[in-house]
Amino acid sequence: MSKKNNAIMHCSGCNWTLLNKSFWDQFTYDNPGTTEEDVLFEMYQLPLSFIAPLVFLYGVVVVISFCGNIVVFYTICDVKGLHITVTNFFIANLSISDILMTVLCIPTTIVSDIIFKHWVMGSFMCPVLHYLQLVVVMQRAFAMVAITCDRHFLMSNPLKKRMTKPTARLLVILLWLAACIIAIPTAMFSQIHYLQYEPGSYGLCIEIWETHRLRNVYSIIIQLLQYVIPLIIMICAYIHIGYMIWIKPTPGEAIKERDKRIALSKRKSLKMLFTLVSVYAITWLPIHIITTIADLNPTLYDHRFAHILWLSFHWLAFSNTGINPMVYCWVNKTFQKKLRLLLHLPVGNRRKSYKEQKGYRLSNGICFSKRRREAFKEKKKETVIS
C-alpha cells in the first residue's frame, strides 16, 4: 500500500453509515496506470439489479421504522392507555433513537453510497452528520442495556423499591451525554478528501487519522462499546432472568394460581425483550464481521463483492430499527389495541365501556344493599320475637 493511500484512514466500526474508503479509488491507488475509462468502472460499478431492490428495501425500513416507532412513542405517552413505567420510559427513549437513526443514517447512505458514490452534502455537514450518526448508534445500544438492567433488577428484586422516574430521566441524559463524548473523535477527524479518480475526485467524507494504530484502537473501542459489551451484558442478564422464571420458585407462601399468573406475566415480558436482544445480535453481527476483516486486510475493498456485501449488511443492521415496533406489535396486546385505534380499525374482544361497567357495579351495589337491608330486618324481627 502506497504512502498516499496510508493517509486515507478508513474508520470502519466507527461510522457504518457512509462508505469511508472508496472501493474505486483504492483500486486506482494500487494500479496507477489505470484510467477512469478502463476496467475500473466495469469491475466496481454496482449493477442496477442490485441497486433497485436495495433502495426499495431501504425505503421499506424507513417507512416501518419511522411510522412504527412513532406509534410506540404515542402508545407509551398516552397515559390513559398505558401506564408510563420506568421500563416504558426506556422503551420510549429507544424509539426516539430508532427514529433519529432512520432520519440521519439511511438517507445519507442512499444518496452518498448508492446514487452518487461521493459526498454531496458539503464540507460542513461531513463532520456534523458523522458525529450525529455515531451518537445515535451508540445511544441506542446504551438504551437497550438500560432496558435489560431495569428488567433484571425488577425480576430479581421484586420486593425492593425500583428506580424512580426522575432517576430514569437522569440516567437517559447521562447515556446521551456519554454517547456524545465517545463520538467526539469522529467529528474531529471527519473531513472531505479529494482523490485522483472518479468518483473520489468529487470528494469523499472520510476520517483521516494520523496513524493506523490510532484508527484501529478507536475502531475497536467503538465495536466493544456498541456491540460486544452490550450484547454480553444482555445475554447474561436474560439467562439469569430465565433461571429465575423457570427454575427459581416465587418467594412467599406457595399459591398455585398466583404463581402461575406471575410466571405468565414475567414470561410474556421476557419473550418480548429476549426477542429484541436476539434480533439486535443477529442483524448487527455481519457488518461487524466485515469491518473487522477489512481492518485486518484492507485489500478486501479491492473487490466489487465487498461493496455489495457491505451495503447488504448495512441494510440488515439498520433494519433492526424497524423490527423493534413489529416485535412490540407481536407481543404486546396494549400496543396492538392502540395501533388498531390509531388506524381506525375494529378492536376485537373489547372490554365493557366505563359507563357499562359503572352501571353494572351500580346495579350490583343496589341489589346488594337491598339484600343487606332485608336480611337486617329479618334478623331484627327474630331478635324482637325471641
N, C-alpha and C positions, 0 to 999 in steps of 0.2 A: 504494500500500500504506500502510495507516494506521500511526501510531506504535506503537499497541498491538501490531500484527502484527509490527513490526520487532523486538520483544523476543523473539519466538519464533524462535530460531535453529535452522534445520534443518541439521544437520551431515551432509549426505549425503556418502558417501565414507568417513566415519569410523565409521559404525555402520549396517551394512546389515541387521542382524538385526531391527531394530524400525522401525516407521514413525514417524520422529521428528516429522514435521509432519502433523497430521490433515488429511486431504483435506476432511472435512466442515467442520471449524472454519475452515479457510482460506476456504471459500466464505462462511461466515456473516460473517466479518470484512469481506469485500468487499461484502456485501449485508446491512447491519444490520437491514433491515426484515423479513427472513425469520424464520420461527419453526420450531420443530422439527417441526411438523406439516405444513409446506409441502413444496414440490417438492424440498427439500433431500435427504430420505432417498430419494425416488424416483430422484434423479439419481445418488446415490453409494452406495446400498446394494448390496453385491455380490450378484449373482444366485446362487441355490443351484446352478444348473447349472455355475457356475464354482468355487464353494467345495468342493463334494463331490469332484470329480476332483482338485482341488489338494491337499486334505487327504490323499486316497488316495496321490497321488504323493509327498507329503512322507513318508508312512508307509513307502512302498517304499524311499525313500532312507535313512531311519533304519535299517530292518532290514538292508539291504545294506551300508551304511556301517559300522554297529556290528559286525555279525557278521563281515563281510569283513575289516575291519581288525584285529579280534581274532585271526582266523585268520592274517593276515600276521604279526602280532606273535608269535604262538605258533610259527609256522614258523621265524622268524628266531631265536627264543630256544631252539629245540630244536637244540642243537649237534650232536646225532647225525645230524640230517637235513640240516643246512645250516650250513656254517662261518660264524661271525659275523665278517665282514669289516667294514672301516670303512664301506663303502657300505651294507651291510646294517644297520649301526648307525644310519646316517642315515635309511634307509627305515623302521626301527622308530620313530624319532622322528617321522617324517612320519605314520605310522599313529596314534601317540598324539595328534598334533594333530588328525587327522581325527575320532577318537573324541570328543575334547573339543568340537570344533565341532558334531558331531552332537548331543551331550548338552546343550550350553549354548545353542545358537543356534536350532535348528529348533523345539523345543517352545515356546520363548518366542514365536517368530513365529506359530505356530499359535494360541496362546492369546490373545496381545495384539492381533495384527493381523487375524486372520481371524474368531475366535469372538466375543470381547468388544469388540474395536476400542478398547480403552483398557487402561491399565496396572492389573493386578490383583495384583501381587506385592509391594506395599508400598514405602514410600519408601526403606528401607534397601537393598533388592535392586536398585533402579533404577541407582545408580552402580556397584554391585558387578557386576551382570550385564553392563552396557555395557562396563565395563573388561575383564572376563574374556573377553568375546566378541571384542573388538578384539585382545587379546593373542594368542589362539589363531589368529585370522585372519592377523595379521602373522607370527607364528612359523611358520605353515605355509608362507607364501611364502619365508621365510628358509631353511626346511628344504629346499625344492625347489632353491634356489640352491646350498646346500651340497652336495647330491647331484650337481648338474651340475658344479660346480667339482671335486669329487673325481674324477668320471669323466673329466673333461677332463685333469686332471693325470696320471691313471693311463695314459691312452692317448697323451698327448703326451710323457710321460717314462717309458716302460716300464722303463728300467734304473735309474731313481733310486728311492731309498727313499721309500715313500709315507707318508702321515700315520699315526701310531701311534694305537692305541685310546685311551690316556689323553688325547692331544691332541684326538681327536674328541669325547670326553666334555666336555672343557673348552670346545670350540667350541660344542657344543649348549647348554651352560649359558649361555655368553655371548649366544647368539642369543635364548634365552628372556629373559635379562636386558634385552637391547635392546628386545624387544617390550614388556616390562613398562614400561620407561621411556617409550617412544613413546606408550603408551596412557594415561599419567597425565592429560593434559588432559581426556580423555573422562570419567574418574572425577571430576575437579574440577567440571566444568560440567554433568553429568547430574543432573537433579532432576525431581520431579513438578510439572507445571504444569497448573492447572485453567482450562479455558476456559468460555465462556459457554453454549455449546450442547452437546447430546449428540452423540456420545459423549465429546467432550473435557471435558465438565463433570465426568466421573468421574475425570479425571486422566490425563495423558499423560506418559510418561517421555521427556523430550527433553533436548537440550543447549542451554543458554541462554548465549550468549556476549555480551560487552559490545558488540561491533561486528560487522557483517557481514564486514568486512575480515579480522579475526582468524579468524573461522569459515572463510572461503574459503581463507585461507593454510593453515590446518591441514588442511582437506579436500584441498587439492592435494598437500600433503606426504604424507598417508596414501595417496592414489592412486598417487603416484610410488613410494613405498616398498613398497606391497603388490602393485602390478600392473606398472606401466610399467618401472621399473628391473629388477626380477627377470626380466621377460619378455625385455628386451633382452639381459641377460647370458646367459640360457639359449639364446636364438636364436643369438647369436654363438658361444657355446661349441659348440653342436651342429653348426653349419655348419663350424667348424674340425675337429671330430671326424669329420664326414662326409668332409671333404677328406683327412684322414689315413688313413681306412679305404679309401676307393675310389680315391684318386689316388696318395697318397704311398706308396712301397714300404716293405716291412718291413725294419728295419735288420738288418745282418748278411748272411752269405752266403745267396744265394737257394736255398731248398729248397722245391720246389713244394708238397709235401704239408703241410709245416709252415706255410707262409704261408697256404695255403688254410684250414687248421684255425684258425689265429689270426684270420684275417679273418672266418670264420664266427662265431666266439665273440664278436668285437667287434660284428659287425652285429646279433647277437641281443640283446646288452645295449643297443646304441644304439636298436634298434627299440622296446624297452620304454620307455626313458627319453624318447625323442623323442615317443612316443605320449602319455606323461604330460604333457609340456610343451604339446603341441598341444591336448589336451583342456582343460588349465588355461587356455590363451589363449582358446579358443572359449567356454567356459562362463562365464568371468568378464567377458568383453568387454561383453555387453549391459547389465549392471547398472551398469558404469562409464559407459557412454554416457548412460543415462537420468539418472544422478545428476549428470553434468557438465552436461547440458542443463538440468536443474532448477536447478542453481546459477546458471546464466546467465539462466534465465527461470522464476522461481518460480510463475508463473501456470499452468505445466504441471499443477500439482497441483489445479487447479480442475476437472478432468475425471475422470470415472469410469475412462476407458480408461487413464489414467496409473496409477491404483491397481492395475488388473488387470495392466498391463504390469510394474509394479514387483514385484508378488508373483510373477509368472511368471518374471521374470529372477532374482529372489532364489532361487527353487526351482532354476533352471538352474545358478546359481553354486554352491549347496551340494550339488547332485547330484554335483559333482566329488569330494566326499569318498567317495561310493560307487562311482565309476567306477574309482578307482585300484586297489582289490582285483580288479576284473574284468579290468583290464589285466594285473596280475600273473598271474592265472589263465590268461589267454590266451597269454602269452608264456613264463612260467617253468614248466618241467616239474617242478622240485622242488616248487614251490608246488602244482601240480596233484596230485602224488602225496600230499603231506601233507594236502591238503584231502580227498582220497578216503579216506585212512586215518582222518581225524578224523570223517568222516561214515559210516565203516564200509562204504565202497563198494569193490568189487573194483578192484585196481590192475592195469592191463594192462601187458604187456611187463616183468614183474618180472625183476629180475636174480636170479641164483642166491643162495641164502641163504649166510650166513657159513660154516655148517658144510659146505654143499656145496662152496663154494669152497675151504675148508680141506682137505676130503677130496680134491678134485681136485688141489690143489697137493701134498698129501702123497703121493698115489699117483704123480703125475708125478715127484716127488722120489725116491721109492723106485725107480721104473723107471730113472730117470736114473742114480742111484747104482749100481744093479745093472749097467747097461751100462758105466759107467766102470770098475767092478771087473773085469768080463770083458775089457774092452779092455786094462786094465793087465796082467792075467795073460797074455794073448796076446802083448803086447809083451815081457813078461819072458821068456817061453818063446823068442821069436825071439832075444832078446839072449843067452840062455844057449846056444842052439844055435849061433849064429854065433861 
